């Protein structure tokens, strides 16, 4: 296997080169990433089909609603576990397939299991920290909550690449995630915000196209409150299920690719900073030229 520095996404990025790299990588490896996303979407829909949201919407008794939520706890947990599993599989594929052509989707799925349980443990820690951050963000209203949500997402994106490249040690993963993500904090945070906005726009457009065959039902819902359950009933239509799975399969691979771009950009910056730092000479004598500041190398040269 080649060194991690040979990965096509391992380089110093600007926001423009980052988006171009995401598109090029997505286009070249579209089929396996799309199939993994499609399988994940179909499994999640099969599990979530036992959750009746229409029934919850019709309940007015809070006790009855809580009892129903308890019944849905296990399906919701299963959906989360499946989603995290396929995220780990796709992230492993994004990182290691370009370095070794023998790392196909099946071998990546097997090898990624090594990181799955440490990943789950870290996600529990992130959920606790994220809940606290969102609570603090709500104190300063919408702006604070949005900032906290983007910050949590930024940390989340670093976790799997750090773990898969630098080892599954939980303590090291947490410390390196914090270190790398905060070294270029505002850049990483801004890129995460831009990516999320673009992903939301793409998802909104595709969702609109999916709903077109059912637009008559939605228009009736808007004009007739008695047909308010029409939108919820879409989830049971086979055509809607198929189109939704296709939409998720198209957008889901973008997340691990962007996560790899964030990580490799931070690693490349870290490496460049290390290469720039002058090494001490054997007799530790101070030279005259050491008194003058050395210019940083041009980041766009790579």
C-alpha positions as CSV (number, residue, x, y, z in Angstrom):
1,X,0.0,0.0,0.0
2,X,1.2,3.5,-0.8
3,X,1.9,6.1,1.9
4,X,-1.0,8.2,3.1
5,X,0.6,11.2,1.5
6,X,0.1,9.7,-1.9
7,X,-3.7,10.0,-1.4
8,X,-5.2,12.2,-4.1
9,X,-7.0,14.3,-1.4
10,X,-3.8,14.8,0.6
11,X,-2.8,18.3,-0.2
12,X,-3.2,21.9,0.9
13,X,-6.6,23.0,-0.2
14,X,-8.4,26.3,-0.7
15,X,-12.2,26.3,-0.6
16,X,-12.2,26.1,-4.4
17,X,-9.8,23.2,-4.7
18,X,-11.6,21.4,-1.9
19,X,-14.9,21.5,-3.8
20,X,-13.2,20.5,-7.0
21,X,-11.5,17.6,-5.3
22,X,-14.7,16.4,-3.8
23,X,-16.4,16.4,-7.2
24,X,-13.5,14.7,-9.0
25,X,-13.3,12.0,-6.3
26,X,-17.1,11.5,-6.3
27,X,-17.2,11.2,-10.1
28,X,-14.4,8.7,-10.4
29,X,-15.7,6.4,-7.7
30,X,-19.4,7.0,-8.1
31,X,-20.6,3.5,-8.7
32,X,-19.3,1.7,-5.5
33,X,-20.1,4.8,-3.3
34,X,-23.6,5.0,-4.8
35,X,-24.3,1.3,-4.3
36,X,-23.2,1.5,-0.6
37,X,-25.4,4.4,0.0
38,X,-28.3,2.7,-1.7
39,X,-28.0,-0.4,0.4
40,X,-27.8,1.7,3.5
41,X,-30.9,3.6,2.6
42,X,-33.0,0.5,1.8
43,X,-32.0,-1.1,5.1
44,X,-32.8,2.0,7.1
45,X,-36.2,2.3,5.4
46,X,-37.0,-1.3,6.2
47,X,-36.1,-0.8,9.9
48,X,-37.9,2.6,10.2
49,X,-41.1,1.2,8.5
50,X,-42.1,0.0,11.9
51,X,-42.2,3.6,13.2
52,X,-45.6,5.1,12.6
53,X,-45.2,8.9,12.6
54,X,-48.9,9.4,11.6
55,X,-49.9,7.6,14.8
56,X,-47.8,9.9,16.9
57,X,-49.2,13.0,15.3
58,X,-52.7,11.9,16.1
59,X,-52.0,11.5,19.9
60,X,-52.9,14.2,22.3
61,X,-52.2,12.4,25.6
62,X,-48.5,12.9,26.6
63,X,-48.4,9.6,28.5
64,X,-49.7,7.7,25.5
65,X,-47.2,9.4,23.3
66,X,-44.3,8.5,25.7
67,X,-45.4,4.9,25.8
68,X,-45.4,4.8,22.0
69,X,-41.9,6.4,21.9
70,X,-40.6,3.6,24.1
71,X,-41.9,1.1,21.5
72,X,-40.0,3.0,18.8
73,X,-36.7,3.2,20.8
74,X,-35.2,0.0,19.4
75,X,-36.0,0.7,15.8
76,X,-34.5,4.3,16.2
77,X,-31.4,2.8,17.8
78,X,-31.1,0.3,15.0
79,X,-31.3,3.0,12.4
80,X,-28.5,5.0,14.1
81,X,-26.3,1.9,14.4
82,X,-26.8,1.0,10.7
83,X,-26.2,4.6,9.6
84,X,-22.9,4.8,11.6
85,X,-21.8,1.4,10.3
86,X,-22.2,2.4,6.6
87,X,-20.6,5.7,7.4
88,X,-17.5,3.9,8.7
89,X,-17.5,1.6,5.6
90,X,-17.7,4.5,3.2
91,X,-15.0,6.5,5.1
92,X,-12.6,3.5,5.0
93,X,-13.3,3.1,1.2
94,X,-12.7,6.8,0.6
95,X,-9.3,6.7,2.5
96,X,-7.8,3.4,1.4
97,X,-9.3,2.5,-2.0
98,X,-7.2,5.2,-3.8
99,X,-4.0,3.8,-2.1
100,X,-4.7,0.1,-2.9
101,X,-6.9,-1.0,-5.7
102,X,-7.4,-4.4,-3.9
103,X,-9.4,-2.5,-1.3
104,X,-12.8,-3.0,-2.9
105,X,-16.2,-2.3,-1.2
106,X,-16.4,-5.8,0.4
107,X,-12.9,-5.8,1.9
108,X,-13.4,-2.2,3.1
109,X,-16.6,-3.3,4.8
110,X,-14.7,-6.1,6.6
111,X,-11.7,-3.9,7.6
112,X,-13.8,-1.0,8.8
113,X,-15.4,-3.2,11.5
114,X,-12.1,-2.8,13.5
115,X,-13.0,0.9,14.0
116,X,-16.8,0.5,14.5
117,X,-17.0,0.0,18.3
118,X,-14.4,2.7,19.2
119,X,-16.3,4.9,16.8
120,X,-19.6,4.2,18.7
121,X,-17.9,5.0,22.1
122,X,-16.6,8.3,20.8
123,X,-20.0,9.2,19.3
124,X,-21.5,8.8,22.8
125,X,-18.9,11.3,24.2
126,X,-19.6,13.6,21.2
127,X,-23.3,13.4,21.8
128,X,-22.9,14.4,25.5
129,X,-20.5,17.3,24.6
130,X,-22.7,18.3,21.8
131,X,-25.8,18.5,23.9
132,X,-24.0,20.7,26.4
133,X,-22.7,22.9,23.6
134,X,-26.1,23.3,22.0
135,X,-27.6,24.2,25.5
136,X,-25.0,26.9,25.8
137,X,-25.7,28.0,22.3
138,X,-29.4,28.4,22.9
139,X,-28.5,30.9,25.7
140,X,-27.4,33.3,23.0
141,X,-30.4,32.3,20.8
142,X,-30.2,31.2,17.1
143,X,-26.7,32.4,16.3
144,X,-25.2,30.5,19.2
145,X,-27.1,27.3,18.5
146,X,-26.1,27.4,14.8
147,X,-22.4,28.0,15.8
148,X,-22.5,25.1,18.2
149,X,-24.2,22.8,15.7
150,X,-21.5,23.6,13.0
151,X,-18.7,23.1,15.6
152,X,-20.1,19.7,16.6
153,X,-20.3,18.7,12.9
154,X,-16.8,19.8,12.3
155,X,-15.5,17.6,15.2
156,X,-17.6,14.7,13.9
157,X,-16.1,14.9,10.4
158,X,-12.6,14.5,11.8
159,X,-13.2,11.5,14.0
160,X,-13.2,8.6,11.5
161,X,-10.3,9.9,9.3
162,X,-8.2,10.4,12.3
163,X,-9.1,6.9,13.7
164,X,-8.6,5.1,10.4
165,X,-5.2,6.7,9.5
166,X,-3.7,7.1,13.0
167,X,-5.1,4.1,14.8
168,X,-8.3,3.2,16.7
169,X,-7.0,4.3,20.1
170,X,-9.9,6.3,21.6
171,X,-7.8,8.7,23.6
172,X,-5.5,9.5,20.7
173,X,-8.5,9.9,18.4
174,X,-10.2,12.5,20.7
175,X,-7.0,14.5,21.3
176,X,-6.0,14.5,17.6
177,X,-9.5,15.4,16.5
178,X,-9.5,18.4,18.7
179,X,-5.9,19.4,17.8
180,X,-6.3,19.1,14.0
181,X,-9.8,20.6,13.8
182,X,-8.8,23.6,16.0
183,X,-5.4,24.3,14.5
184,X,-7.1,26.1,11.5
185,X,-10.3,26.6,13.4
186,X,-12.1,29.3,11.5
187,X,-11.1,27.8,8.1
188,X,-12.4,24.4,9.1
189,X,-15.5,25.8,10.6
190,X,-16.2,28.0,7.6
191,X,-15.7,25.1,5.2
192,X,-18.0,22.9,7.2
193,X,-20.7,25.6,7.1
194,X,-20.4,26.1,3.4
195,X,-20.5,22.3,2.8
196,X,-23.6,21.9,4.9
197,X,-25.4,24.8,3.1
198,X,-24.5,23.3,-0.3
199,X,-25.6,19.8,0.9
200,X,-28.9,21.2,2.2
201,X,-29.6,23.0,-1.1
202,X,-28.8,19.9,-3.1
203,X,-31.0,17.8,-0.9
204,X,-33.8,20.3,-1.1
205,X,-33.7,20.3,-4.9
206,X,-33.6,16.5,-5.2
207,X,-36.4,16.2,-2.6
208,X,-38.5,18.6,-4.6
209,X,-38.0,16.4,-7.7
210,X,-38.9,13.3,-5.8
211,X,-42.2,14.8,-4.6
212,X,-43.2,15.9,-8.1
213,X,-45.1,12.7,-8.9
214,X,-47.1,13.2,-5.7
215,X,-47.6,16.9,-6.0
216,X,-51.3,16.6,-6.4
217,X,-51.6,15.1,-2.9
218,X,-49.4,17.8,-1.3
219,X,-51.3,20.6,-2.9
220,X,-54.6,19.1,-1.6
221,X,-52.9,19.0,1.8
222,X,-52.1,22.7,1.7
223,X,-55.6,23.6,0.8
224,X,-57.5,21.1,2.8
225,X,-56.4,20.5,6.5
226,X,-58.4,17.3,6.6
227,X,-55.9,15.7,4.3
228,X,-52.9,16.6,6.4
229,X,-51.9,12.9,6.6
230,X,-51.3,12.7,2.9
231,X,-47.7,13.8,3.2
232,X,-47.0,11.2,5.9
233,X,-48.7,8.5,3.8
234,X,-46.0,9.1,1.1
235,X,-43.5,7.1,3.1
236,X,-45.5,3.9,2.4
237,X,-45.6,4.3,-1.3
238,X,-43.1,2.0,-3.2
239,X,-42.2,4.7,-5.7
240,X,-41.5,7.2,-3.0
241,X,-39.4,4.7,-1.1
242,X,-37.3,4.0,-4.2
243,X,-36.8,7.6,-5.1
244,X,-35.9,8.5,-1.5
245,X,-33.3,5.7,-1.5
246,X,-31.8,7.0,-4.7
247,X,-31.6,10.5,-3.3
248,X,-29.8,9.3,-0.2
249,X,-27.5,7.2,-2.2
250,X,-26.6,10.3,-4.3
251,X,-25.8,12.6,-1.4
252,X,-24.5,10.3,1.4
253,X,-21.0,9.7,-0.1
254,X,-20.3,13.4,-0.2
255,X,-20.0,13.4,3.6
256,X,-17.0,11.0,4.0
257,X,-15.3,12.6,1.0
258,X,-15.5,16.0,2.6
259,X,-14.4,14.6,5.9
260,X,-11.3,13.2,4.1
261,X,-10.6,16.6,2.5
262,X,-10.8,18.3,5.9
263,X,-8.5,15.8,7.5
264,X,-5.9,15.6,4.8
265,X,-5.8,19.4,4.4
266,X,-5.1,19.7,8.1
267,X,-2.4,16.9,7.9
268,X,-0.8,18.6,4.9
269,X,-0.7,21.9,6.8
270,X,0.7,20.2,9.9
271,X,3.4,18.5,7.8
272,X,4.3,21.7,6.0
273,X,4.7,23.5,9.3
274,X,6.9,20.7,10.6
275,X,9.1,20.8,7.5
276,X,9.4,24.5,7.8
277,X,10.6,24.4,11.4
278,X,14.4,24.7,11.5
279,X,16.3,21.7,13.0
280,X,18.8,22.4,15.8
281,X,22.5,21.9,15.0
282,X,24.6,19.6,17.0
283,X,26.5,22.2,19.0
284,X,23.3,24.3,19.6
285,X,25.1,27.5,18.5
286,X,23.0,30.4,17.5
287,X,23.7,31.7,14.0
288,X,23.2,35.3,12.9
289,X,20.6,34.3,10.3
290,X,18.5,32.6,13.1
291,X,17.8,36.1,14.5
292,X,15.7,36.9,11.4
293,X,12.3,35.6,10.8
294,X,12.1,33.0,8.0
295,X,9.2,33.5,5.6
296,X,6.6,30.8,5.5
297,X,6.4,28.8,2.3
298,X,3.7,29.7,-0.2
299,X,0.7,27.4,0.6
300,X,-0.5,27.5,-3.0
301,X,2.7,26.1,-4.3
302,X,1.6,22.5,-3.6
